[in-house]
Amino acid sequence: MKKGFTLIELLVAVTIFSVVLTSFLGLFSSVFKEQRKNLNLQYLLQNTSYLSEYISRALRMARKDLSGDCISLKYNFENPGGDISKIRFLNYQEKCQEFLLEDDQVKVKKSSDQYSSNFGAAEPLTPTNLMIEDLKFEISGQTQDDDLQPKATFCLRIKNKVFEPEILNLQTTISQRDLDVKY
């Protein structure tokens, strides 16, 4: 008698091996999909965190405009032209600055001095593969006469437009660092 495997035994072994291999490849593929999704979400969160910190720091350090050259006289913040997707203020360097939504990106405009008429080109703060769907600035306590501490709330809706559409909503309120005393 010769020792070996029968044709049926070989077919059963190949079938079991194929089922195990197919299951393993399916699991491996789903792990890669989830890893890619997690990396995309991490990228979105990192960029949103940077944007939030940048805007928050600038708004917290804003100054009251005592000359009325950047915004209305004795105001801390202003939505230029009543457009709530923009906020203008005098920054800590006494230069006029504005955040705005343009071409699905958050952009910043800075003036070379305290005058709003001397704005340079708008520079993007968000990468092109992210899309800002909505940006709103709500202001309270912006005038000298209201007895409220100046604060700005901004709401942001951002999504990744290149990969799977992860969407992130953010809302935060920033109070101005300097007390709003009458001058």
VMD Tcl script that builds the backbone (N, CA, C; Angstrom):
set m [mol new atoms 549]
animate dup $m
set s [atomselect $m all]
$s set {name element resname resid chain x y z} {
  {N N MET 1 A 0.831 -1.195 0.000}
  {CA C MET 1 A 0.000 0.000 0.000}
  {C C MET 1 A 0.866 1.245 0.000}
  {N N LYS 2 A 0.467 2.203 -0.790}
  {CA C LYS 2 A 1.161 3.480 -0.833}
  {C C LYS 2 A 0.495 4.429 0.136}
  {N N LYS 3 A 1.350 5.271 0.799}
  {CA C LYS 3 A 0.807 6.271 1.724}
  {C C LYS 3 A 0.678 7.597 0.981}
  {N N GLY 4 A -0.395 8.385 1.275}
  {CA C GLY 4 A -0.619 9.673 0.636}
  {C C GLY 4 A -2.026 10.160 0.948}
  {N N PHE 5 A -2.401 11.209 0.257}
  {CA C PHE 5 A -3.721 11.803 0.460}
  {C C PHE 5 A -4.591 11.487 -0.731}
  {N N THR 6 A -5.844 11.320 -0.431}
  {CA C THR 6 A -6.792 11.093 -1.513}
  {C C THR 6 A -7.187 12.446 -2.102}
  {N N LEU 7 A -7.802 12.387 -3.254}
  {CA C LEU 7 A -8.238 13.598 -3.931}
  {C C LEU 7 A -9.272 14.346 -3.086}
  {N N ILE 8 A -10.156 13.655 -2.428}
  {CA C ILE 8 A -11.187 14.273 -1.578}
  {C C ILE 8 A -10.536 14.976 -0.391}
  {N N GLU 9 A -9.551 14.368 0.221}
  {CA C GLU 9 A -8.864 14.997 1.350}
  {C C GLU 9 A -8.154 16.282 0.913}
  {N N LEU 10 A -7.530 16.273 -0.259}
  {CA C LEU 10 A -6.872 17.466 -0.773}
  {C C LEU 10 A -7.886 18.572 -1.065}
  {N N LEU 11 A -9.024 18.223 -1.661}
  {CA C LEU 11 A -10.052 19.213 -1.958}
  {C C LEU 11 A -10.620 19.834 -0.686}
  {N N VAL 12 A -10.834 19.021 0.336}
  {CA C VAL 12 A -11.334 19.536 1.616}
  {C C VAL 12 A -10.300 20.470 2.243}
  {N N ALA 13 A -9.040 20.117 2.212}
  {CA C ALA 13 A -7.989 20.956 2.792}
  {C C ALA 13 A -7.863 22.282 2.040}
  {N N VAL 14 A -7.920 22.248 0.711}
  {CA C VAL 14 A -7.824 23.471 -0.087}
  {C C VAL 14 A -9.045 24.359 0.164}
  {N N THR 15 A -10.230 23.763 0.295}
  {CA C THR 15 A -11.458 24.523 0.561}
  {C C THR 15 A -11.380 25.213 1.926}
  {N N ILE 16 A -10.960 24.485 2.934}
  {CA C ILE 16 A -10.835 25.070 4.279}
  {C C ILE 16 A -9.786 26.187 4.259}
  {N N PHE 17 A -8.665 25.956 3.601}
  {CA C PHE 17 A -7.629 26.985 3.495}
  {C C PHE 17 A -8.154 28.236 2.775}
  {N N SER 18 A -8.929 28.046 1.708}
  {CA C SER 18 A -9.497 29.173 0.954}
  {C C SER 18 A -10.483 29.972 1.802}
  {N N VAL 19 A -11.331 29.308 2.582}
  {CA C VAL 19 A -12.300 29.992 3.444}
  {C C VAL 19 A -11.566 30.796 4.519}
  {N N VAL 20 A -10.566 30.211 5.136}
  {CA C VAL 20 A -9.794 30.909 6.172}
  {C C VAL 20 A -9.062 32.110 5.572}
  {N N LEU 21 A -8.451 31.937 4.416}
  {CA C LEU 21 A -7.718 33.022 3.761}
  {C C LEU 21 A -8.665 34.153 3.354}
  {N N THR 22 A -9.825 33.830 2.814}
  {CA C THR 22 A -10.807 34.843 2.417}
  {C C THR 22 A -11.309 35.612 3.638}
  {N N SER 23 A -11.577 34.914 4.715}
  {CA C SER 23 A -12.017 35.584 5.945}
  {C C SER 23 A -10.933 36.508 6.476}
  {N N PHE 24 A -9.692 36.051 6.461}
  {CA C PHE 24 A -8.581 36.862 6.940}
  {C C PHE 24 A -8.406 38.112 6.077}
  {N N LEU 25 A -8.486 37.982 4.768}
  {CA C LEU 25 A -8.340 39.139 3.872}
  {C C LEU 25 A -9.491 40.127 4.054}
  {N N GLY 26 A -10.704 39.648 4.278}
  {CA C GLY 26 A -11.847 40.527 4.544}
  {C C GLY 26 A -11.649 41.305 5.834}
  {N N LEU 27 A -11.187 40.623 6.873}
  {CA C LEU 27 A -10.908 41.282 8.149}
  {C C LEU 27 A -9.782 42.306 7.991}
  {N N PHE 28 A -8.744 41.930 7.269}
  {CA C PHE 28 A -7.611 42.815 7.023}
  {C C PHE 28 A -8.067 44.065 6.269}
  {N N SER 29 A -8.916 43.892 5.274}
  {CA C SER 29 A -9.436 45.018 4.494}
  {C C SER 29 A -10.275 45.954 5.354}
  {N N SER 30 A -11.124 45.412 6.218}
  {CA C SER 30 A -11.954 46.271 7.074}
  {C C SER 30 A -11.110 47.015 8.106}
  {N N VAL 31 A -10.038 46.419 8.586}
  {CA C VAL 31 A -9.134 47.094 9.522}
  {C C VAL 31 A -8.464 48.288 8.826}
  {N N PHE 32 A -8.051 48.111 7.571}
  {CA C PHE 32 A -7.449 49.222 6.828}
  {C C PHE 32 A -8.461 50.346 6.594}
  {N N LYS 33 A -9.698 49.987 6.291}
  {CA C LYS 33 A -10.744 51.005 6.102}
  {C C LYS 33 A -10.955 51.815 7.366}
  {N N GLU 34 A -11.043 51.162 8.493}
  {CA C GLU 34 A -11.233 51.857 9.772}
  {C C GLU 34 A -10.020 52.710 10.126}
  {N N GLN 35 A -8.834 52.219 9.838}
  {CA C GLN 35 A -7.617 52.999 10.106}
  {C C GLN 35 A -7.601 54.266 9.253}
  {N N ARG 36 A -7.981 54.145 7.993}
  {CA C ARG 36 A -8.038 55.307 7.109}
  {C C ARG 36 A -9.074 56.308 7.609}
  {N N LYS 37 A -10.217 55.808 8.052}
  {CA C LYS 37 A -11.267 56.683 8.588}
  {C C LYS 37 A -10.775 57.405 9.843}
  {N N ASN 38 A -10.093 56.698 10.720}
  {CA C ASN 38 A -9.559 57.302 11.947}
  {C C ASN 38 A -8.488 58.351 11.639}
  {N N LEU 39 A -7.633 58.086 10.659}
  {CA C LEU 39 A -6.605 59.059 10.281}
  {C C LEU 39 A -7.233 60.311 9.674}
  {N N ASN 40 A -8.282 60.142 8.875}
  {CA C ASN 40 A -8.979 61.298 8.305}
  {C C ASN 40 A -9.645 62.130 9.393}
  {N N LEU 41 A -10.254 61.470 10.363}
  {CA C LEU 41 A -10.886 62.184 11.473}
  {C C LEU 41 A -9.826 62.901 12.314}
  {N N GLN 42 A -8.694 62.257 12.539}
  {CA C GLN 42 A -7.609 62.886 13.283}
  {C C GLN 42 A -7.098 64.128 12.549}
  {N N TYR 43 A -6.953 64.060 11.244}
  {CA C TYR 43 A -6.524 65.202 10.441}
  {C C TYR 43 A -7.524 66.345 10.557}
  {N N LEU 44 A -8.804 66.023 10.486}
  {CA C LEU 44 A -9.854 67.027 10.608}
  {C C LEU 44 A -9.823 67.675 11.992}
  {N N LEU 45 A -9.667 66.877 13.030}
  {CA C LEU 45 A -9.607 67.404 14.397}
  {C C LEU 45 A -8.370 68.279 14.618}
  {N N GLN 46 A -7.226 67.884 14.087}
  {CA C GLN 46 A -6.013 68.680 14.245}
  {C C GLN 46 A -6.153 70.048 13.588}
  {N N ASN 47 A -6.702 70.083 12.385}
  {CA C ASN 47 A -6.874 71.350 11.692}
  {C C ASN 47 A -7.929 72.219 12.357}
  {N N THR 48 A -8.988 71.611 12.858}
  {CA C THR 48 A -10.022 72.363 13.563}
  {C C THR 48 A -9.477 72.925 14.870}
  {N N SER 49 A -8.671 72.149 15.559}
  {CA C SER 49 A -8.057 72.605 16.803}
  {C C SER 49 A -7.125 73.792 16.538}
  {N N TYR 50 A -6.321 73.702 15.501}
  {CA C TYR 50 A -5.422 74.805 15.149}
  {C C TYR 50 A -6.225 76.067 14.844}
  {N N LEU 51 A -7.259 75.917 14.028}
  {CA C LEU 51 A -8.084 77.058 13.634}
  {C C LEU 51 A -8.763 77.692 14.839}
  {N N SER 52 A -9.299 76.865 15.709}
  {CA C SER 52 A -9.966 77.356 16.917}
  {C C SER 52 A -8.999 78.104 17.824}
  {N N GLU 53 A -7.813 77.559 18.022}
  {CA C GLU 53 A -6.816 78.216 18.870}
  {C C GLU 53 A -6.347 79.538 18.272}
  {N N TYR 54 A -6.140 79.562 16.965}
  {CA C TYR 54 A -5.667 80.775 16.296}
  {C C TYR 54 A -6.700 81.898 16.425}
  {N N ILE 55 A -7.952 81.586 16.113}
  {CA C ILE 55 A -9.014 82.591 16.204}
  {C C ILE 55 A -9.229 83.005 17.655}
  {N N SER 56 A -9.254 82.043 18.568}
  {CA C SER 56 A -9.484 82.341 19.988}
  {C C SER 56 A -8.417 83.266 20.549}
  {N N ARG 57 A -7.169 82.985 20.245}
  {CA C ARG 57 A -6.084 83.819 20.766}
  {C C ARG 57 A -6.204 85.246 20.236}
  {N N ALA 58 A -6.480 85.383 18.949}
  {CA C ALA 58 A -6.588 86.721 18.355}
  {C C ALA 58 A -7.760 87.495 18.954}
  {N N LEU 59 A -8.909 86.849 19.124}
  {CA C LEU 59 A -10.076 87.541 19.671}
  {C C LEU 59 A -9.901 87.864 21.155}
  {N N ARG 60 A -9.244 86.981 21.875}
  {CA C ARG 60 A -9.013 87.220 23.303}
  {C C ARG 60 A -8.110 88.434 23.525}
  {N N MET 61 A -7.166 88.654 22.608}
  {CA C MET 61 A -6.197 89.739 22.747}
  {C C MET 61 A -6.647 91.031 22.050}
  {N N ALA 62 A -7.852 91.058 21.502}
  {CA C ALA 62 A -8.328 92.244 20.773}
  {C C ALA 62 A -8.377 93.465 21.690}
  {N N ARG 63 A -8.272 94.640 21.068}
  {CA C ARG 63 A -8.280 95.914 21.800}
  {C C ARG 63 A -9.480 96.748 21.387}
  {N N LYS 64 A -9.861 97.643 22.257}
  {CA C LYS 64 A -10.925 98.598 21.951}
  {C C LYS 64 A -10.370 99.618 20.966}
  {N N ASP 65 A -11.147 99.924 19.928}
  {CA C ASP 65 A -10.723 100.911 18.936}
  {C C ASP 65 A -11.120 102.301 19.429}
  {N N LEU 66 A -10.166 103.027 19.954}
  {CA C LEU 66 A -10.432 104.351 20.512}
  {C C LEU 66 A -10.390 105.459 19.467}
  {N N SER 67 A -9.932 105.133 18.253}
  {CA C SER 67 A -9.879 106.151 17.199}
  {C C SER 67 A -10.987 105.968 16.164}
  {N N GLY 68 A -11.568 104.772 16.084}
  {CA C GLY 68 A -12.617 104.503 15.097}
  {C C GLY 68 A -12.081 104.288 13.694}
  {N N ASP 69 A -10.800 103.952 13.550}
  {CA C ASP 69 A -10.203 103.770 12.227}
  {C C ASP 69 A -10.405 102.350 11.673}
  {N N CYS 70 A -10.481 101.376 12.555}
  {CA C CYS 70 A -10.644 99.987 12.119}
  {C C CYS 70 A -12.124 99.596 12.145}
  {N N ILE 71 A -12.758 99.834 13.279}
  {CA C ILE 71 A -14.180 99.554 13.459}
  {C C ILE 71 A -14.823 100.783 14.080}
  {N N SER 72 A -16.067 100.672 14.467}
  {CA C SER 72 A -16.762 101.824 15.061}
  {C C SER 72 A -16.045 102.296 16.323}
  {N N LEU 73 A -16.138 103.570 16.588}
  {CA C LEU 73 A -15.469 104.199 17.728}
  {C C LEU 73 A -15.867 103.535 19.040}
  {N N LYS 74 A -14.878 103.157 19.837}
  {CA C LYS 74 A -15.016 102.535 21.156}
  {C C LYS 74 A -15.714 101.172 21.102}
  {N N TYR 75 A -15.575 100.489 19.986}
  {CA C TYR 75 A -16.057 99.116 19.850}
  {C C TYR 75 A -14.882 98.165 20.021}
  {N N ASN 76 A -15.190 96.933 20.415}
  {CA C ASN 76 A -14.174 95.897 20.560}
  {C C ASN 76 A -14.146 94.954 19.358}
  {N N PHE 77 A -15.327 94.575 18.869}
  {CA C PHE 77 A -15.473 93.702 17.707}
  {C C PHE 77 A -16.577 94.279 16.832}
  {N N GLU 78 A -16.591 93.847 15.566}
  {CA C GLU 78 A -17.661 94.291 14.685}
  {C C GLU 78 A -17.814 93.285 13.545}
  {N N ASN 79 A -19.067 93.024 13.153}
  {CA C ASN 79 A -19.345 92.252 11.940}
  {C C ASN 79 A -19.444 93.264 10.797}
  {N N PRO 80 A -18.415 93.373 9.947}
  {CA C PRO 80 A -18.438 94.406 8.909}
  {C C PRO 80 A -19.637 94.256 7.973}
  {N N GLY 81 A -20.352 95.347 7.815}
  {CA C GLY 81 A -21.525 95.345 6.948}
  {C C GLY 81 A -22.652 94.465 7.462}
  {N N GLY 82 A -22.610 94.083 8.747}
  {CA C GLY 82 A -23.636 93.208 9.314}
  {C C GLY 82 A -23.500 91.749 8.900}
  {N N ASP 83 A -22.430 91.398 8.208}
  {CA C ASP 83 A -22.193 90.029 7.747}
  {C C ASP 83 A -21.641 89.198 8.905}
  {N N ILE 84 A -22.432 88.231 9.403}
  {CA C ILE 84 A -22.005 87.451 10.568}
  {C C ILE 84 A -20.972 86.376 10.226}
  {N N SER 85 A -20.618 86.235 8.945}
  {CA C SER 85 A -19.544 85.303 8.599}
  {C C SER 85 A -18.178 86.005 8.640}
  {N N LYS 86 A -18.169 87.257 9.128}
  {CA C LYS 86 A -16.926 88.022 9.265}
  {C C LYS 86 A -16.886 88.670 10.646}
  {N N ILE 87 A -15.671 88.862 11.147}
  {CA C ILE 87 A -15.480 89.638 12.372}
  {C C ILE 87 A -14.219 90.477 12.188}
  {N N ARG 88 A -14.324 91.740 12.560}
  {CA C ARG 88 A -13.208 92.673 12.431}
  {C C ARG 88 A -12.908 93.249 13.805}
  {N N PHE 89 A -11.632 93.494 14.069}
  {CA C PHE 89 A -11.198 94.011 15.366}
  {C C PHE 89 A -9.803 94.589 15.248}
  {N N LEU 90 A -9.409 95.284 16.294}
  {CA C LEU 90 A -8.058 95.819 16.405}
  {C C LEU 90 A -7.254 94.803 17.212}
  {N N ASN 91 A -6.204 94.241 16.625}
  {CA C ASN 91 A -5.470 93.188 17.329}
  {C C ASN 91 A -4.510 93.763 18.372}
  {N N TYR 92 A -3.809 92.905 19.057}
  {CA C TYR 92 A -2.931 93.331 20.156}
  {C C TYR 92 A -1.769 94.192 19.680}
  {N N GLN 93 A -1.478 94.170 18.388}
  {CA C GLN 93 A -0.414 95.002 17.827}
  {C C GLN 93 A -0.964 96.327 17.304}
  {N N GLU 94 A -2.223 96.619 17.648}
  {CA C GLU 94 A -2.891 97.850 17.199}
  {C C GLU 94 A -3.034 97.903 15.676}
  {N N LYS 95 A -3.233 96.726 15.060}
  {CA C LYS 95 A -3.458 96.646 13.621}
  {C C LYS 95 A -4.841 96.049 13.371}
  {N N CYS 96 A -5.483 96.528 12.338}
  {CA C CYS 96 A -6.821 96.050 12.011}
  {C C CYS 96 A -6.724 94.627 11.436}
  {N N GLN 97 A -7.615 93.748 11.892}
  {CA C GLN 97 A -7.585 92.349 11.471}
  {C C GLN 97 A -9.014 91.865 11.274}
  {N N GLU 98 A -9.184 90.911 10.363}
  {CA C GLU 98 A -10.518 90.383 10.070}
  {C C GLU 98 A -10.438 88.897 9.752}
  {N N PHE 99 A -11.380 88.112 10.300}
  {CA C PHE 99 A -11.559 86.713 9.933}
  {C C PHE 99 A -12.821 86.639 9.081}
  {N N LEU 100 A -12.765 85.814 8.027}
  {CA C LEU 100 A -13.907 85.724 7.134}
  {C C LEU 100 A -13.976 84.361 6.467}
  {N N LEU 101 A -15.155 84.039 5.947}
  {CA C LEU 101 A -15.364 82.819 5.171}
  {C C LEU 101 A -15.378 83.212 3.702}
  {N N GLU 102 A -14.460 82.619 2.917}
  {CA C GLU 102 A -14.353 82.925 1.498}
  {C C GLU 102 A -13.877 81.683 0.765}
  {N N ASP 103 A -14.570 81.310 -0.299}
  {CA C ASP 103 A -14.207 80.140 -1.114}
  {C C ASP 103 A -14.103 78.864 -0.265}
  {N N ASP 104 A -15.042 78.655 0.633}
  {CA C ASP 104 A -15.095 77.468 1.506}
  {C C ASP 104 A -13.878 77.337 2.417}
  {N N GLN 105 A -13.206 78.444 2.692}
  {CA C GLN 105 A -12.060 78.444 3.598}
  {C C GLN 105 A -12.188 79.604 4.577}
  {N N VAL 106 A -11.653 79.405 5.781}
  {CA C VAL 106 A -11.538 80.516 6.720}
  {C C VAL 106 A -10.257 81.248 6.356}
  {N N LYS 107 A -10.384 82.560 6.211}
  {CA C LYS 107 A -9.226 83.368 5.825}
  {C C LYS 107 A -9.058 84.504 6.820}
  {N N VAL 108 A -7.855 85.051 6.857}
  {CA C VAL 108 A -7.545 86.183 7.715}
  {C C VAL 108 A -6.998 87.313 6.845}
  {N N LYS 109 A -7.466 88.507 7.135}
  {CA C LYS 109 A -6.936 89.704 6.486}
  {C C LYS 109 A -6.301 90.547 7.573}
  {N N LYS 110 A -5.115 91.047 7.300}
  {CA C LYS 110 A -4.428 91.907 8.258}
  {C C LYS 110 A -4.052 93.212 7.568}
  {N N SER 111 A -4.207 94.285 8.304}
  {CA C SER 111 A -3.826 95.599 7.808}
  {C C SER 111 A -2.399 95.896 8.261}
  {N N SER 112 A -1.740 96.745 7.526}
  {CA C SER 112 A -0.377 97.127 7.911}
  {C C SER 112 A -0.390 98.159 9.036}
  {N N ASP 113 A -1.566 98.693 9.338}
  {CA C ASP 113 A -1.704 99.677 10.413}
  {C C ASP 113 A -3.107 99.547 11.011}
  {N N GLN 114 A -3.595 100.563 11.701}
  {CA C GLN 114 A -4.888 100.480 12.367}
  {C C GLN 114 A -6.072 100.779 11.447}
  {N N TYR 115 A -5.822 101.043 10.170}
  {CA C TYR 115 A -6.895 101.419 9.242}
  {C C TYR 115 A -7.423 100.200 8.486}
  {N N SER 116 A -8.749 100.101 8.420}
  {CA C SER 116 A -9.356 98.984 7.694}
  {C C SER 116 A -9.205 99.133 6.184}
  {N N SER 117 A -8.869 100.298 5.718}
  {CA C SER 117 A -8.694 100.527 4.279}
  {C C SER 117 A -7.372 99.965 3.759}
  {N N ASN 118 A -6.466 99.570 4.649}
  {CA C ASN 118 A -5.144 99.084 4.233}
  {C C ASN 118 A -4.986 97.567 4.376}
  {N N PHE 119 A -6.069 96.818 4.186}
  {CA C PHE 119 A -5.983 95.361 4.284}
  {C C PHE 119 A -5.143 94.786 3.156}
  {N N GLY 120 A -4.358 93.778 3.496}
  {CA C GLY 120 A -3.633 93.019 2.488}
  {C C GLY 120 A -4.536 91.920 1.945}
  {N N ALA 121 A -3.968 91.038 1.173}
  {CA C ALA 121 A -4.728 89.919 0.617}
  {C C ALA 121 A -5.139 88.963 1.736}
  {N N ALA 122 A -6.277 88.322 1.541}
  {CA C ALA 122 A -6.763 87.347 2.525}
  {C C ALA 122 A -5.920 86.079 2.427}
  {N N GLU 123 A -5.438 85.613 3.575}
  {CA C GLU 123 A -4.618 84.399 3.632}
  {C C GLU 123 A -5.432 83.268 4.232}
  {N N PRO 124 A -5.424 82.082 3.609}
  {CA C PRO 124 A -6.210 80.966 4.141}
  {C C PRO 124 A -5.615 80.409 5.437}
  {N N LEU 125 A -6.508 80.023 6.336}
  {CA C LEU 125 A -6.098 79.376 7.585}
  {C C LEU 125 A -6.400 77.881 7.560}
  {N N THR 126 A -7.143 77.448 6.562}
  {CA C THR 126 A -7.510 76.034 6.450}
  {C C THR 126 A -6.960 75.477 5.140}
  {N N PRO 127 A -6.592 74.198 5.117}
  {CA C PRO 127 A -6.084 73.592 3.878}
  {C C PRO 127 A -7.208 73.426 2.844}
  {N N THR 128 A -6.832 73.278 1.600}
  {CA C THR 128 A -7.818 73.216 0.517}
  {C C THR 128 A -8.618 71.915 0.510}
  {N N ASN 129 A -8.126 70.857 1.138}
  {CA C ASN 129 A -8.885 69.606 1.138}
  {C C ASN 129 A -9.937 69.561 2.249}
  {N N LEU 130 A -10.047 70.621 3.030}
  {CA C LEU 130 A -11.129 70.743 4.004}
  {C C LEU 130 A -12.076 71.833 3.521}
  {N N MET 131 A -13.349 71.638 3.784}
  {CA C MET 131 A -14.358 72.590 3.327}
  {C C MET 131 A -15.100 73.141 4.536}
  {N N ILE 132 A -15.129 74.444 4.650}
  {CA C ILE 132 A -15.890 75.099 5.709}
  {C C ILE 132 A -17.293 75.337 5.158}
  {N N GLU 133 A -18.256 74.625 5.691}
  {CA C GLU 133 A -19.630 74.772 5.212}
  {C C GLU 133 A -20.322 75.978 5.820}
  {N N ASP 134 A -19.937 76.326 7.048}
  {CA C ASP 134 A -20.608 77.431 7.723}
  {C C ASP 134 A -19.670 78.046 8.756}
  {N N LEU 135 A -19.688 79.363 8.849}
  {CA C LEU 135 A -18.917 80.096 9.852}
  {C C LEU 135 A -19.749 81.295 10.262}
  {N N LYS 136 A -19.986 81.421 11.563}
  {CA C LYS 136 A -20.775 82.545 12.081}
  {C C LYS 136 A -20.091 83.103 13.318}
  {N N PHE 137 A -20.095 84.429 13.405}
  {CA C PHE 137 A -19.574 85.126 14.576}
  {C C PHE 137 A -20.720 85.903 15.214}
  {N N GLU 138 A -21.037 85.576 16.446}
  {CA C GLU 138 A -22.045 86.328 17.194}
  {C C GLU 138 A -21.325 87.105 18.278}
  {N N ILE 139 A -21.612 88.397 18.351}
  {CA C ILE 139 A -20.884 89.296 19.241}
  {C C ILE 139 A -21.827 89.841 20.299}
  {N N SER 140 A -21.320 89.956 21.519}
  {CA C SER 140 A -22.078 90.639 22.577}
  {C C SER 140 A -21.096 91.462 23.404}
  {N N GLY 141 A -21.591 92.564 23.939}
  {CA C GLY 141 A -20.749 93.432 24.758}
  {C C GLY 141 A -19.708 94.183 23.977}
  {N N GLN 142 A -19.950 94.393 22.687}
  {CA C GLN 142 A -18.922 94.996 21.851}
  {C C GLN 142 A -18.797 96.501 21.999}
  {N N THR 143 A -19.791 97.162 22.606}
  {CA C THR 143 A -19.728 98.624 22.701}
  {C C THR 143 A -19.324 99.069 24.102}
  {N N GLN 144 A -18.988 100.319 24.197}
  {CA C GLN 144 A -18.592 100.927 25.467}
  {C C GLN 144 A -19.796 101.120 26.391}
  {N N ASP 145 A -20.986 101.205 25.833}
  {CA C ASP 145 A -22.166 101.626 26.586}
  {C C ASP 145 A -23.033 100.503 27.127}
  {N N ASP 146 A -22.682 99.247 26.949}
  {CA C ASP 146 A -23.609 98.170 27.291}
  {C C ASP 146 A -23.333 97.474 28.631}
  {N N ASP 147 A -22.289 97.832 29.335}
  {CA C ASP 147 A -21.941 97.257 30.644}
  {C C ASP 147 A -21.753 95.736 30.603}
  {N N LEU 148 A -21.388 95.191 29.471}
  {CA C LEU 148 A -21.106 93.760 29.334}
  {C C LEU 148 A -19.650 93.563 28.929}
  {N N GLN 149 A -19.060 92.490 29.414}
  {CA C GLN 149 A -17.705 92.146 28.991}
  {C C GLN 149 A -17.766 91.677 27.538}
  {N N PRO 150 A -16.918 92.217 26.657}
  {CA C PRO 150 A -16.948 91.826 25.249}
  {C C PRO 150 A -16.644 90.342 25.063}
  {N N LYS 151 A -17.472 89.693 24.258}
  {CA C LYS 151 A -17.210 88.297 23.933}
  {C C LYS 151 A -17.747 87.997 22.544}
  {N N ALA 152 A -17.123 87.031 21.927}
  {CA C ALA 152 A -17.515 86.602 20.591}
  {C C ALA 152 A -17.683 85.091 20.603}
  {N N THR 153 A -18.782 84.645 20.034}
  {CA C THR 153 A -19.040 83.215 19.876}
  {C C THR 153 A -18.901 82.899 18.399}
  {N N PHE 154 A -18.106 81.881 18.095}
  {CA C PHE 154 A -18.069 81.482 16.683}
  {C C PHE 154 A -18.480 80.024 16.551}
  {N N CYS 155 A -19.264 79.786 15.508}
  {CA C CYS 155 A -19.770 78.457 15.161}
  {C C CYS 155 A -19.159 78.076 13.818}
  {N N LEU 156 A -18.707 76.847 13.734}
  {CA C LEU 156 A -17.976 76.385 12.574}
  {C C LEU 156 A -18.474 74.999 12.195}
  {N N ARG 157 A -18.723 74.789 10.921}
  {CA C ARG 157 A -19.076 73.460 10.394}
  {C C ARG 157 A -18.036 73.149 9.320}
  {N N ILE 158 A -17.252 72.110 9.572}
  {CA C ILE 158 A -16.120 71.790 8.698}
  {C C ILE 158 A -16.196 70.323 8.300}
  {N N LYS 159 A -15.808 70.040 7.050}
  {CA C LYS 159 A -15.792 68.644 6.614}
  {C C LYS 159 A -14.604 68.385 5.714}
  {N N ASN 160 A -14.247 67.122 5.637}
  {CA C ASN 160 A -13.174 66.674 4.767}
  {C C ASN 160 A -13.797 66.389 3.409}
  {N N LYS 161 A -13.382 67.100 2.370}
  {CA C LYS 161 A -14.017 66.920 1.066}
  {C C LYS 161 A -13.273 65.951 0.150}
  {N N VAL 162 A -12.123 65.473 0.560}
  {CA C VAL 162 A -11.364 64.554 -0.279}
  {C C VAL 162 A -11.716 63.103 0.028}
  {N N PHE 163 A -11.734 62.734 1.291}
  {CA C PHE 163 A -11.999 61.356 1.686}
  {C C PHE 163 A -13.447 61.218 2.137}
  {N N GLU 164 A -13.710 60.171 2.863}
  {CA C GLU 164 A -15.061 59.958 3.372}
  {C C GLU 164 A -15.507 61.205 4.114}
  {N N PRO 165 A -16.706 61.674 3.860}
  {CA C PRO 165 A -17.132 62.978 4.404}
  {C C PRO 165 A -17.360 62.972 5.914}
  {N N GLU 166 A -16.295 63.189 6.651}
  {CA C GLU 166 A -16.402 63.385 8.089}
  {C C GLU 166 A -16.777 64.847 8.319}
  {N N ILE 167 A -17.791 65.108 9.131}
  {CA C ILE 167 A -18.246 66.469 9.398}
  {C C ILE 167 A -18.068 66.756 10.879}
  {N N LEU 168 A -17.591 67.956 11.188}
  {CA C LEU 168 A -17.359 68.351 12.567}
  {C C LEU 168 A -18.014 69.706 12.799}
  {N N ASN 169 A -18.776 69.818 13.871}
  {CA C ASN 169 A -19.384 71.078 14.281}
  {C C ASN 169 A -18.675 71.558 15.532}
  {N N LEU 170 A -18.357 72.854 15.565}
  {CA C LEU 170 A -17.655 73.435 16.699}
  {C C LEU 170 A -18.311 74.761 17.053}
  {N N GLN 171 A -18.490 74.982 18.336}
  {CA C GLN 171 A -18.966 76.279 18.821}
  {C C GLN 171 A -18.183 76.615 20.075}
  {N N THR 172 A -17.654 77.818 20.129}
  {CA C THR 172 A -16.923 78.244 21.310}
  {C C THR 172 A -17.106 79.742 21.504}
  {N N THR 173 A -17.015 80.168 22.757}
  {CA C THR 173 A -17.154 81.576 23.101}
  {C C THR 173 A -15.848 82.064 23.710}
  {N N ILE 174 A -15.410 83.217 23.244}
  {CA C ILE 174 A -14.162 83.807 23.714}
  {C C ILE 174 A -14.466 85.154 24.335}
  {N N SER 175 A -14.012 85.331 25.554}
  {CA C SER 175 A -14.165 86.608 26.232}
  {C C SER 175 A -12.879 87.398 26.056}
  {N N GLN 176 A -13.027 88.686 25.818}
  {CA C GLN 176 A -11.849 89.528 25.631}
  {C C GLN 176 A -11.037 89.576 26.917}
  {N N ARG 177 A -9.748 89.561 26.791}
  {CA C ARG 177 A -8.849 89.527 27.949}
  {C C ARG 177 A -8.920 90.805 28.780}
  {N N ASP 178 A -8.881 91.954 28.122}
  {CA C ASP 178 A -8.923 93.235 28.845}
  {C C ASP 178 A -10.332 93.520 29.349}
  {N N LEU 179 A -10.426 94.052 30.550}
  {CA C LEU 179 A -11.728 94.444 31.061}
  {C C LEU 179 A -12.277 95.601 30.237}
  {N N ASP 180 A -13.584 95.621 30.075}
  {CA C ASP 180 A -14.217 96.653 29.263}
  {C C ASP 180 A -14.553 97.858 30.169}
  {N N VAL 181 A -13.544 98.671 30.423}
  {CA C VAL 181 A -13.743 99.861 31.256}
  {C C VAL 181 A -13.974 101.050 30.350}
  {N N LYS 182 A -14.639 102.068 30.869}
  {CA C LYS 182 A -14.935 103.239 30.053}
  {C C LYS 182 A -13.725 104.160 30.018}
  {N N TYR 183 A -13.433 104.645 28.831}
  {CA C TYR 183 A -12.297 105.539 28.615}
  {C C TYR 183 A -12.797 106.950 28.416}
}
mol reanalyze $m
mol bondsrecalc $m
mol representation Tube
mol addrep $m
